[in-house]
Amino acid sequence: MMARSDTLRFRHHQATLVAAIVATIGALPLASARTYLLPILLVPLAVAVWAWRAGTDADTAGLRLRALVGERRVGWEQVAELGADPRGRAVVQLTDGELVVLPAVRRQDLPRLVAAAGQGDAEPAQ
């Protein structure tokens, strides 16, 4: 089992979390005006939880992709290729052909991701 310090973590910018908290506070007067408006609070709360939780963790065993609800573990043996899409998001092509977007990982983060795999300083596919 790996130590926590050996895991490279990629997370979304924390300004998103702050904005969601501000939006929640701003929605409180509207949501408290009528009981049928209470579900309005669910949107900024969901964004806050997503901003806090979603991301990618990488270590020598593989990748852990975390979303708002749930997570997926991908071992390095399942990875055929690392690259980036036209929007600059990092993607991984699995050996079965599936393309998976890596949450919170950008094109410029790929060398650090490869290093976390223990593969040295390989150049990522463009």
Secondary structure, 3 states (H helix, E strand, C coil): CCCHHHCEEEECCCHHHHHHHHHHHHHHHHHHHCHHHHHHHHHHHHHHHHHHHCEEEEECCEEEEECCCCEEEEEHHHEEEEEECCCCEEEEEECCCCEEEEEEEEHHHHHHHHHHCCCCCCCCCC
